[in-house]
Amino acid sequence: MAQETNEKKQLKEILDNEEKMKSYGWGVRHLQIACMTLNVVCLIIARAGMGIAVLAMSETQHQNNGEIEVYDWDKQTQSLILSSFFWGYVVMQVPAGIVAKRFGGKPILLFSLLSNAILCLSVPSLAAWGGWMLVCAARITMGLTQACLFSSTQTLIGQWLPDSERTKYTGVVFGGMQFGTIISMPMCGYLAETGLGWKLIFYVTSIILIADAVIWYFLGASNPREHRWITAEEKKYIEAGLNVSESERPPTPWRHILRSRAVWALLAPHCGFAISFVMFFVDMPTYIEKGLGMSLKDSALLAALPYIGMWFGSTFSSYISEKIYNRGLLSLTTCRKLFQSISLFGIAIALVVLSFLGPESKHFAVATLVVCLTMEGFSTAGFLVNQLDLSPNYAGVIMCLLNFIATSGTALIPIVTSAILRNDSTDVSRWRIVFLLLAGLCAATNVVYIIFGTSERQPWDDPNYERKMFADPEESKPVLKKNETCKEEKR
């Protein structure tokens, strides 16, 4: 009898919360979404700019221009500079996630923005003083300070967005990755052609980062309780959808996370996504300029086009996935696996096509790259938001753990690509090997996810999980799931 009473009480609370969620409109949480998206955009601009800058820094046609320094860097040296960012990025993944969970996302991202602004400002001087080695050192430091980007952002999303809005707005926030690249590549290509040359790329990027840091300082907050503009009604609305205690800050349940099959199932698609994304991110400008035989300015512009497709894929998949799930057409797990399969299987097919194209089909090759990155965007409705499904409270920690493992190999991608190309970026047959290997990896990692993946919220996400393990079985019975709630309501 007591159990039936508890279930009815839980059912009533859920229905009340759902009704509030339907009626509540725009608020401070949308301002936070905008600020988080801007942070992602600006830090990705700083990260992506080097892909174009390193080509301009070693462009032989500018050697006769005394005002623009040009360095004799071959493909191998360029690859070291491009990969050096990921050396620092990998090292700090887990510490960054722990720090973000402990101190909140706002101060960590503020530090990242300011430190990257200083580093960008110093790159031209470092290149003049110490050549490529000091440039690598600056990029390593940028990687160290940007390691917090995704874990801090996941932590912020977990604090600011209730379940009903999480998929859609996660797509918006992480769509900033594509916007940053879309802005960065043509901007850097244009700036490299000015009188100041490639130096202006770093100066402009530094100004952008400082401006964003000011915006984030005044408008951002780590959680609803810390924002001075939020209303009591919106705060209650958000926290009702989070099921997070306001007073408790429990320790991270590392033992349960590390033993969770659901968490480790996300590692496979994470690896497929990270490796394919970094390969496109780092080597696509070189492939378009050298492999397809286009100019630096044109290659910078065309390299941005696929990221427009990726943004569309990210936004579209997030919106459609949420609609499908909210209407009860598919289970949440099926939705995640469907869109992740569209992503990685789609990339694999497009890469096979791309591997047999060359300079004589350059426009078709660029269109195929657009398809590749569009499919990449569908991962937003797949494994990226799946971490929040498993654990809204510890999604940032899970992200940093899996990102550490997944990105450990990405630091070697430019070096491996250079070795396959044999320091000759114009050899299309060698690019074919790169693309086919990547296609096989994407397909294999998705198969693993289809077999083992799930979107069930994990019991250890509850801050009181350890206490409930030893409590009375009736008291520790979980809250009804959405599908069960709907059935009970119909009865």
C-alpha positions, 0 to 999 in steps of 0.5 A, spaced: 500 500 500 505 504 501 509 502 495 502 504 491 502 511 494 509 512 493 508 511 485 502 515 485 505 521 488 511 520 484 507 520 478 503 526 480 510 530 481 512 528 474 506 530 470 506 536 474 513 538 472 511 536 465 506 541 465 510 546 467 515 545 462 510 545 457 508 552 459 515 555 461 518 559 455 524 563 454 529 565 460 536 566 462 538 559 460 537 561 453 542 566 454 547 561 457 546 557 451 548 563 447 554 564 451 556 557 451 555 557 443 560 563 443 565 560 447 565 554 443 565 558 436 571 562 439 576 557 441 575 553 435 577 559 431 583 559 435 584 552 434 582 551 427 586 557 424 593 554 424 591 549 419 591 555 414 596 559 418 601 554 417 600 553 410 601 561 409 607 561 414 611 556 409 608 559 402 614 560 398 610 565 393 611 570 399 619 569 400 620 575 395 616 580 400 620 582 405 615 584 410 612 577 411 616 572 414 616 565 410 619 559 413 622 553 410 617 548 413 616 541 409 610 537 410 613 533 416 614 539 420 607 542 418 604 536 421 608 536 427 606 543 428 598 541 427 599 535 431 602 539 437 596 542 439 593 535 441 599 533 445 597 538 450 589 537 449 590 529 451 594 530 457 589 535 460 583 531 459 581 528 465 584 533 470 580 538 466 573 534 467 575 533 474 576 541 475 570 543 471 566 538 476 569 541 482 569 549 480 564 549 475 564 551 468 565 558 468 571 560 471 575 554 467 572 557 460 574 564 462 581 562 464 581 558 457 579 564 453 584 569 456 590 564 456 589 562 448 588 570 447 595 571 450 598 565 446 595 567 439 598 574 440 605 571 442 605 566 436 608 571 431 614 573 436 615 566 438 616 563 430 621 569 429 625 567 436 625 560 436 622 557 429 617 551 429 619 549 436 617 555 439 610 555 435 609 547 437 610 549 444 605 555 444 600 550 440 601 544 446 600 550 451 593 552 447 591 544 447 592 544 455 588 550 456 583 548 451 582 541 454 576 543 458 572 546 453 568 540 452 568 537 459 566 544 462 561 545 456 557 538 458 558 540 465 554 547 464 549 543 459 548 538 465 546 544 470 542 548 465 538 544 461 532 540 463 531 533 460 526 535 455 530 541 452 537 537 452 538 534 445 536 540 441 540 545 445 546 540 446 546 540 438 546 548 438 552 549 443 556 543 439 554 546 433 559 552 435 564 547 433 562 548 425 561 555 426 568 556 429 571 552 423 566 556 418 568 563 420 576 561 421 578 558 415 575 563 410 577 569 415 584 566 415 585 565 408 583 572 407 587 575 412 593 571 410 593 575 403 593 582 406 599 586 407 601 583 414 600 576 412 599 570 416 601 574 423 594 578 422 591 571 423 593 571 430 592 578 432 585 578 430 584 571 433 586 574 440 582 580 439 576 575 438 578 571 444 578 577 449 571 580 447 568 573 448 572 573 455 568 579 457 562 577 455 562 570 458 565 574 465 559 578 465 553 574 462 555 567 464 554 562 470 556 555 472 549 554 474 542 557 475 543 558 483 549 563 481 546 567 476 543 574 478 538 575 473 534 568 473 527 568 476 525 563 482 520 560 477 525 559 471 530 556 477 525 551 479 523 549 472 530 547 471 532 544 477 525 540 477 527 537 470 534 536 472 533 532 479 539 534 482 540 536 489 541 544 491 545 542 497 549 536 495 556 536 492 557 528 492 564 525 490 564 523 483 563 515 483 569 513 479 568 506 481 561 505 478 563 509 472 569 505 470 565 499 471 559 501 467 558 497 460 554 503 458 559 508 459 565 504 455 560 502 449 560 510 448 568 509 447 567 506 440 563 511 436 567 517 440 574 514 437 570 514 430 568 521 431 574 524 434 579 521 429 575 522 423 574 529 425 581 531 427 583 528 420 578 533 416 580 538 421 587 538 420 588 535 413 583 538 409 586 544 407 592 541 405 588 536 401 584 541 397 590 545 396 595 540 394 591 534 392 586 537 388 591 543 386 587 549 388 590 556 391 591 557 398 585 563 398 580 558 394 582 552 399 581 556 405 574 558 403 572 551 400 575 547 406 569 551 410 564 549 406 563 542 409 563 545 416 556 548 413 554 541 412 556 539 419 552 544 422 546 543 418 547 535 420 548 537 427 542 542 428 537 537 423 539 531 427 538 534 434 531 537 432 528 531 429 531 526 434 528 530 439 521 530 435 521 522 434 523 521 441 518 526 444 512 523 440 514 516 442 515 513 435 522 510 437 525 509 444 531 513 446 536 508 445 534 506 438 534 514 436 541 514 439 543 508 435 539 510 428 543 517 428 550 515 430 549 510 424 547 515 419 553 519 422 559 513 422 556 509 416 555 515 412 562 518 413 565 511 411 561 510 404 563 518 402 570 516 404 570 510 399 567 515 394 572 520 395 578 516 395 577 514 388 576 522 386 582 527 384 584 533 381 580 532 375 573 531 379 575 537 384 568 540 385 565 533 386 571 531 391 569 538 395 561 536 394 563 529 397 567 532 403 561 536 404 557 530 405 562 527 409 562 533 414 554 533 414 554 526 416 559 527 422 554 532 424 549 527 426 553 524 431 550 530 436 544 526 436 548 520 437 554 519 442 555 526 444 548 527 447 548 520 450 553 521 455 548 526 458 542 521 457 547 516 462 548 521 467 546 529 467 550 530 473 557 527 471 556 528 463 562 532 464 567 527 467 565 522 462 566 526 457 573 528 459 575 520 460 572 518 454 575 524 450 582 523 453 582 516 450 579 517 444 584 523 442 590 520 445 590 517 438 588 523 434 595 527 436 598 522 431 594 523 425 598 528 422 604 524 423 601 518 420 598 522 414 605 525 413 608 518 413 603 515 408 603 521 404 611 520 404 611 528 405 608 529 398 601 532 399 600 532 391 600 524 391 592 522 390 593 515 390 596 516 397 590 520 399 586 514 397 590 509 403 588 515 408 581 515 406 580 508 406 583 506 412 579 512 416 572 509 412 574 502 415 575 505 422 568 509 422 564 503 420 567 498 425 566 503 431 559 504 429 558 496 429 560 496 436 556 501 439 550 498 435 551 492 439 553 495 446 550 502 446 544 504 451 541 510 453 538 508 460 540 513 465 545 510 470 543 508 477 549 511 480 547 518 477 543 519 483 547 523 488 544 518 494 546 512 490 550 509 495 546 510 501 540 507 497 544 501 496 543 499 503 536 502 504 529 499 504 528 496 497 521 500 497 524 506 498 530 506 493 525 504 487 527 508 481 522 514 479 517 511 473 520 512 466 517 516 461 514 510 457 511 508 464 508 514 466 505 515 459 501 508 460 499 510 467 496 516 465 492 513 459 489 508 464 
